[in-house]
């Protein structure tokens, strides 16, 4: 995977075990309320709809949730992942035994709420940063086990994925540099073992940036820099690329969220990493109602 990409396809293998764990923790086979009230288990039809404006993500997971409990249910999607949805919009209709629908409801809604909340935040960030010609990146600050799901939701919102996992690319950070003794030594050690793998290097000063650019790297992480220092660094990177024909890109990092993105205006960075996109999630309000 390149150092900035979009995970646009979600495979069932990415969430199958999570889905089963969710039903296990919910004791879905022992829904004592549903089993006592709906004893005839007659056929029913329901719809899932949103109560707020959002970007949809996770519709395939919701569909799989109903099928996990009962493969006989029929499903009809009205919206697809990446669509903008509005209050009252139906995203999915389900028809099947009433017990199956009610036992599946909460698990399906939980996945939709979480992933759509992530996609909505990604869309907000992408649209805000578009005027600065900067693309938002996610990070590895994801809910354990939900890495693929959250990074897919980020892509559905129009933001970009950074490393999916540690083997995707090298990222030399302050602890690596401290142990190696210098930026140059850390890069040399990495290149000895992985001469052709993508590599990003974190720098905190202009001097470290110049040291990193003397080597074969793909991306520079500008860590906790003020806007003026970022501007100086991106100018150096542009000059380096023009002189060498390289395409080293820049990433701003250091506590960025929706409230402080304006500080990146005119800094010239290519990307900004936003751990908040996957760690500060506002779930979207979805509901299921029975239809006549």
LINGINOR-V332882 format. One record per residue. N is the residue number from 1. SS is DSSP state (h for helix, s for strand, l for the rest). PHI is phi in whole degrees, -180 to 180 (none if undefined). NEAR is the number of other C-alpha atoms within 12 Angstrom. Layout:
# LINGINOR-V332882
N_SS_PHI_NEAR, N_SS_PHI_NEAR
This chain:
# LINGINOR-V332882
1_l_none_19, 2_l_-63_22, 3_l_-75_35, 4_l_-148_33, 5_s_-146_25, 6_l_-132_30, 7_l_-85_29, 8_l_-95_24, 9_l_-124_22, 10_l_-107_27, 11_l_-94_16, 12_h_-61_22, 13_h_-65_16, 14_h_-73_23, 15_l_-135_27, 16_h_-58_25, 17_h_-67_18, 18_h_-63_28, 19_h_-62_36, 20_h_-66_26, 21_h_-64_17, 22_h_-64_27, 23_h_-71_28, 24_h_-66_19, 25_h_-71_15, 26_h_-87_20, 27_l_50_17, 28_h_-63_30, 29_h_-74_21, 30_h_-121_18, 31_l_-74_24, 32_h_-65_16, 33_h_-69_14, 34_h_-64_23, 35_h_-65_21, 36_h_-86_12, 37_h_-87_14, 38_l_-105_20, 39_l_-72_15, 40_l_-80_13, 41_l_52_18, 42_l_-71_17, 43_s_-72_23, 44_s_-146_24, 45_s_-129_26, 46_s_-140_32, 47_s_-129_34, 48_s_-106_41, 49_s_-136_34, 50_s_-99_32, 51_l_-103_20, 52_l_-150_24, 53_l_-69_26, 54_s_-165_39, 55_s_-107_41, 56_l_-77_51, 57_l_-153_49, 58_l_103_51, 59_h_-63_42, 60_h_-69_38, 61_h_-71_42, 62_h_-63_44, 63_h_-61_39, 64_h_-65_37, 65_h_-63_40, 66_h_-67_41, 67_h_-71_29, 68_h_-64_33, 69_h_-77_31, 70_l_-151_25, 71_l_-63_19, 72_l_-83_18, 73_l_-67_27, 74_s_-107_24, 75_s_-131_27, 76_s_-135_22, 77_s_-84_25, 78_l_-102_22, 79_l_-135_25, 80_l_-120_24, 81_l_-56_35, 82_l_97_32, 83_l_-74_26, 84_s_-83_28, 85_s_-120_29, 86_l_-130_21, 87_l_-51_19, 88_l_94_20, 89_l_-64_27, 90_s_-82_29, 91_s_-106_40, 92_s_-156_38, 93_s_-113_31, 94_s_-131_40, 95_s_-134_32, 96_s_171_29, 97_s_-58_30, 98_h_-57_31, 99_h_-63_33, 100_h_-64_37, 101_h_-65_45, 102_h_-73_40, 103_h_-71_35, 104_h_-90_43, 105_h_-52_39, 106_h_-65_29, 107_h_-62_38, 108_h_-61_42, 109_h_-68_42, 110_h_-62_32, 111_h_-66_37, 112_h_-60_44, 113_h_-63_37, 114_h_-65_40, 115_h_-72_48, 116_h_-69_49, 117_h_-63_43, 118_h_-66_48, 119_h_-64_44, 120_h_-66_42, 121_h_-64_43, 122_h_-63_47, 123_h_-65_35, 124_h_-61_29, 125_h_-66_40, 126_h_-62_34, 127_h_-70_21, 128_h_-67_25, 129_h_-84_36, 130_h_-59_22, 131_l_-67_16, 132_l_-96_23, 133_l_59_20, 134_l_-120_30, 135_s_-107_40, 136_s_-77_46, 137_s_-114_44, 138_l_-82_48, 139_l_-134_37, 140_l_-91_27, 141_l_-82_26, 142_l_-112_32, 143_l_-65_23, 144_l_-52_13, 145_l_93_20, 146_l_-104_28, 147_h_-53_30, 148_h_-64_36, 149_h_-62_42, 150_h_-70_51, 151_h_-70_46, 152_h_-64_43, 153_h_-62_48, 154_h_-58_53, 155_h_-65_43, 156_h_-63_39, 157_l_-82_41, 158_l_96_38, 159_l_-91_43, 160_s_-121_38, 161_s_-94_43, 162_l_-90_44, 163_l_-58_31, 164_l_-75_31, 165_l_-153_21, 166_l_-67_16, 167_l_-90_16, 168_l_-66_22, 169_l_-159_27, 170_s_-84_35, 171_s_-140_34, 172_s_-82_35, 173_l_-116_27, 174_h_-59_22, 175_h_-67_16, 176_h_-65_23, 177_h_-64_26, 178_h_-62_16, 179_h_-71_16, 180_h_-72_18, 181_l_108_15, 182_l_-168_25, 183_h_-61_36, 184_h_-60_30, 185_h_-66_23, 186_h_-63_32, 187_h_-64_37, 188_h_-61_26, 189_h_-64_22, 190_h_-66_28, 191_h_-68_23, 192_h_-61_13, 193_h_-92_12, 194_l_-131_18, 195_l_-66_17, 196_l_-120_15, 197_l_-84_23, 198_l_-58_30, 199_s_-141_38, 200_s_-116_37, 201_s_-127_47, 202_s_-82_41, 203_s_-131_39, 204_l_-115_28, 205_l_-139_25, 206_h_-64_27, 207_h_-62_18, 208_h_-65_29, 209_h_-61_35, 210_h_-61_26, 211_h_-66_28, 212_h_-67_38, 213_h_-69_38, 214_l_-77_24, 215_l_-121_29, 216_l_-81_29, 217_l_-134_41, 218_l_-114_32, 219_s_-153_38, 220_s_-123_47, 221_s_-96_44, 222_s_-91_42, 223_s_-93_31, 224_l_50_23, 225_l_-96_28, 226_l_-75_21, 227_h_-56_25, 228_h_-66_21, 229_h_-66_26, 230_h_-61_36, 231_h_-60_26, 232_h_-63_25, 233_h_-69_38, 234_h_-68_35, 235_h_-66_25, 236_h_-63_29, 237_h_-65_37, 238_h_-60_24, 239_h_-63_19, 240_h_-61_25, 241_h_-64_22, 242_h_-65_13, 243_h_-75_13, 244_h_-103_15, 245_l_81_11, 246_l_-78_19, 247_l_-130_20, 248_l_-65_37, 249_s_-108_35, 250_s_-122_42, 251_s_-131_43, 252_s_-85_44, 253_s_-145_36, 254_l_135_26, 255_l_74_21, 256_l_-81_30, 257_l_-150_32, 258_l_-58_26, 259_l_-82_15, 260_l_-129_19, 261_h_-67_33, 262_h_-62_20, 263_h_-68_26, 264_h_-89_40, 265_l_-56_24, 266_l_65_22, 267_l_-83_30, 268_l_84_32, 269_l_-72_41, 270_l_-85_37, 271_s_-136_41, 272_s_-133_49, 273_s_-84_43, 274_l_-134_39, 275_l_-61_33, 276_h_-64_33, 277_h_-63_45, 278_h_-115_40, 279_h_-113_27, 280_l_-120_22, 281_l_-98_26, 282_l_-105_23, 283_l_-61_30, 284_l_-86_32, 285_l_-85_30, 286_s_-112_39, 287_s_-137_29, 288_s_-118_32, 289_s_-130_24, 290_s_-77_21, 291_s_-106_16, 292_l_-68_9
